[in-house]
Amino acid sequence: MKRVLNVGGNSKAIPLPAPYADFEHLLLDIDPTGQPDIVCDARRLETLPADQFEAIYCSHNLEHYYHHDVAKVLAGFRHVLKSGGFAHIRVPDVGAVMKLCVERGLDVEDVLYQSSLGPITVLDVLYGYGKQIESSGVDFFAHKTGFTQKSLSRALVAAGFTRIYCVASELEVTAWAFEGTPPADICARFNLAP
């Protein structure tokens, strides 16, 4: 069975996207309270055994690391991925947020959209969900690095990924990064052009 490492997913109660339905789901998080399979800071992935996973899924976690740590995290992804494996990364799109702010004449404390958490402000998207940080007292939830489609692609190339699919929509950048030619079944599964 194929295995996907959900990096910083917080809890297995949060479902993975449908294309991972037939993957064994392993959760990696720094916080043991969510009962992850592996308690580890993503900057330390290279301390784990190599070549374990067909996929890495990292949704809204990479932006919590400082810019100089992003390379360590991505190197760790490559370390634990099997040959032919891929990293699937989702981050807020700060470029789209800035564009929307200019178009709508928004200030940093103005509401961008409503979510199940309540109103999300420009500040929340740029710097992390403020109420979560305030109520938990955990500064890790703050965003320390901002990404655009171009900057995420550049970071992935610098980390040694050679084939990258990167799309931006709905204030989010999503990337699939491969080291070499992507497998046809994975391209079909995620609707990626071969």
C-alpha positions as CSV (number, residue, x, y, z in Angstrom):
1,M,0.0,0.0,0.0
2,K,1.2,3.5,-0.8
3,R,1.9,5.7,2.2
4,V,1.4,9.5,2.5
5,L,3.0,11.5,5.3
6,N,0.7,14.3,6.4
7,V,3.1,17.0,7.7
8,G,1.7,19.2,10.3
9,G,-1.8,18.0,9.8
10,N,-2.7,18.4,13.5
11,S,-5.1,15.5,13.6
12,K,-6.2,12.5,11.6
13,A,-9.8,13.7,12.1
14,I,-9.0,16.3,9.4
15,P,-9.4,14.3,6.2
16,L,-6.9,14.2,3.4
17,P,-8.0,15.2,-0.1
18,A,-9.9,12.4,-2.0
19,P,-7.0,11.4,-4.2
20,Y,-5.3,9.9,-1.1
21,A,-8.2,7.6,-0.3
22,D,-6.2,4.4,-1.0
23,F,-3.0,5.6,0.7
24,E,-2.0,4.7,4.2
25,H,-2.2,8.0,6.1
26,L,0.6,8.7,8.6
27,L,0.5,12.0,10.5
28,L,3.7,13.9,11.5
29,D,3.3,16.8,14.0
30,I,5.3,18.6,16.6
31,D,2.4,18.5,19.0
32,P,1.8,15.1,20.6
33,T,-1.8,16.0,21.8
34,G,-3.2,15.3,18.3
35,Q,-1.7,11.8,18.6
36,P,0.4,11.9,15.4
37,D,2.1,8.7,14.2
38,I,5.5,10.6,14.3
39,V,6.2,13.4,16.7
40,C,8.8,15.5,14.9
41,D,9.5,19.0,13.8
42,A,9.5,19.1,10.0
43,R,13.0,20.7,10.1
44,R,14.3,17.4,11.5
45,L,12.8,15.0,8.9
46,E,16.3,14.1,7.8
47,T,16.8,12.4,11.2
48,L,14.1,9.8,10.1
49,P,14.8,6.8,7.9
50,A,15.0,7.6,4.2
51,D,12.8,6.4,1.4
52,Q,9.6,5.7,3.4
53,F,6.8,7.5,1.6
54,E,5.3,7.7,-1.9
55,A,3.8,11.2,-1.0
56,I,4.1,14.1,1.4
57,Y,1.0,16.2,2.0
58,C,1.8,19.5,3.6
59,S,-1.3,21.7,3.9
60,H,-0.8,25.2,5.5
61,N,2.2,24.2,7.5
62,L,5.3,25.4,5.5
63,E,4.4,29.0,6.0
64,H,4.9,28.5,9.8
65,Y,8.7,28.2,9.3
66,Y,11.1,31.1,8.9
67,H,12.4,31.6,5.3
68,H,15.8,30.1,6.2
69,D,14.1,27.0,7.5
70,V,12.0,26.3,4.4
71,A,15.0,24.7,2.7
72,K,15.6,22.3,5.6
73,V,11.9,21.2,5.5
74,L,12.0,20.7,1.8
75,A,15.3,18.8,2.0
76,G,13.6,16.6,4.6
77,F,10.7,15.9,2.2
78,R,13.1,14.7,-0.4
79,H,14.9,12.6,2.2
80,V,11.8,10.6,3.3
81,L,10.3,10.3,-0.2
82,K,10.8,7.1,-2.1
83,S,12.1,7.3,-5.7
84,G,9.2,8.5,-7.8
85,G,7.4,10.1,-4.8
86,F,6.1,13.6,-4.7
87,A,5.4,16.5,-2.3
88,H,2.0,18.1,-2.4
89,I,2.1,21.5,-0.7
90,R,-0.6,24.1,0.0
91,V,0.2,27.6,1.3
92,P,-1.6,30.9,1.5
93,D,-1.0,33.1,-1.6
94,V,0.2,36.4,-0.3
95,G,0.5,37.8,-3.8
96,A,-3.3,37.2,-4.3
97,V,-4.0,38.6,-0.9
98,M,-2.2,41.8,-1.7
99,K,-3.8,42.2,-5.1
100,L,-7.3,41.7,-3.5
101,C,-6.5,44.2,-0.8
102,V,-5.5,46.8,-3.4
103,E,-8.6,46.1,-5.6
104,R,-11.0,46.3,-2.6
105,G,-9.2,49.1,-0.8
106,L,-8.8,46.8,2.3
107,D,-6.7,47.5,5.4
108,V,-4.9,44.7,7.3
109,E,-7.7,44.4,9.8
110,D,-10.5,44.2,7.3
111,V,-12.3,40.9,6.7
112,L,-11.2,38.9,3.6
113,Y,-13.8,36.1,4.0
114,Q,-16.0,34.3,6.4
115,S,-14.9,30.8,7.5
116,S,-16.0,28.2,10.0
117,L,-13.6,29.8,12.5
118,G,-15.3,33.2,12.0
119,P,-14.3,36.2,10.0
120,I,-10.7,35.9,8.5
121,T,-8.9,39.2,8.2
122,V,-6.1,40.2,5.9
123,L,-3.8,40.1,8.9
124,D,-4.9,36.5,9.7
125,V,-3.9,35.3,6.2
126,L,-0.6,37.1,6.2
127,Y,0.5,36.4,9.8
128,G,-1.5,33.4,10.9
129,Y,-4.9,33.1,12.5
130,G,-4.7,35.7,15.2
131,K,-7.4,34.4,17.5
132,Q,-5.9,30.9,17.4
133,I,-2.5,32.2,18.4
134,E,-4.0,34.4,21.1
135,S,-6.2,31.7,22.6
136,S,-3.5,29.0,22.5
137,G,-0.5,31.1,23.3
138,V,1.5,29.1,20.7
139,D,3.5,31.3,18.5
140,F,4.3,28.5,16.1
141,F,0.9,29.1,14.5
142,A,2.1,32.5,13.3
143,H,3.1,32.7,9.6
144,K,6.8,33.4,9.3
145,T,7.2,33.0,5.5
146,G,4.9,34.3,2.7
147,F,4.6,32.5,-0.6
148,T,3.5,33.3,-4.1
149,Q,3.3,30.8,-7.0
150,K,6.7,32.0,-8.2
151,S,8.5,31.9,-4.8
152,L,7.1,28.4,-3.9
153,S,8.3,27.1,-7.2
154,R,11.7,28.6,-6.8
155,A,12.1,27.1,-3.3
156,L,11.1,23.7,-4.6
157,V,13.6,23.9,-7.5
158,A,16.3,25.0,-5.0
159,A,15.5,22.0,-2.9
160,G,16.2,19.7,-5.9
161,F,12.7,19.0,-7.2
162,T,12.9,19.0,-11.0
163,R,9.3,18.8,-12.1
164,I,6.9,21.2,-10.4
165,Y,3.2,21.8,-11.1
166,C,2.1,25.0,-9.3
167,V,-1.4,26.6,-9.4
168,A,-2.9,29.5,-7.6
169,S,-6.6,30.0,-6.8
170,E,-8.8,31.2,-4.0
171,L,-5.9,32.9,-2.1
172,E,-3.9,29.7,-2.1
173,V,-0.9,28.3,-3.9
174,T,-0.9,24.5,-4.5
175,A,2.2,22.7,-5.8
176,W,3.1,19.1,-6.7
177,A,6.8,18.6,-6.8
178,F,8.7,15.6,-8.2
179,E,12.3,14.6,-8.5
180,G,12.3,13.4,-12.0
181,T,9.4,12.3,-14.4
182,P,6.1,12.2,-12.6
183,P,4.3,8.8,-12.7
184,A,1.4,8.8,-15.1
185,D,-1.0,7.4,-12.5
186,I,-0.2,10.3,-10.1
187,C,-0.6,12.8,-13.0
188,A,-4.0,11.3,-13.8
189,R,-5.0,11.2,-10.1
190,F,-4.4,14.9,-9.6
191,N,-5.3,16.1,-13.2
192,L,-1.7,17.2,-13.8
193,A,-0.6,17.6,-17.5
194,P,2.2,15.0,-18.2
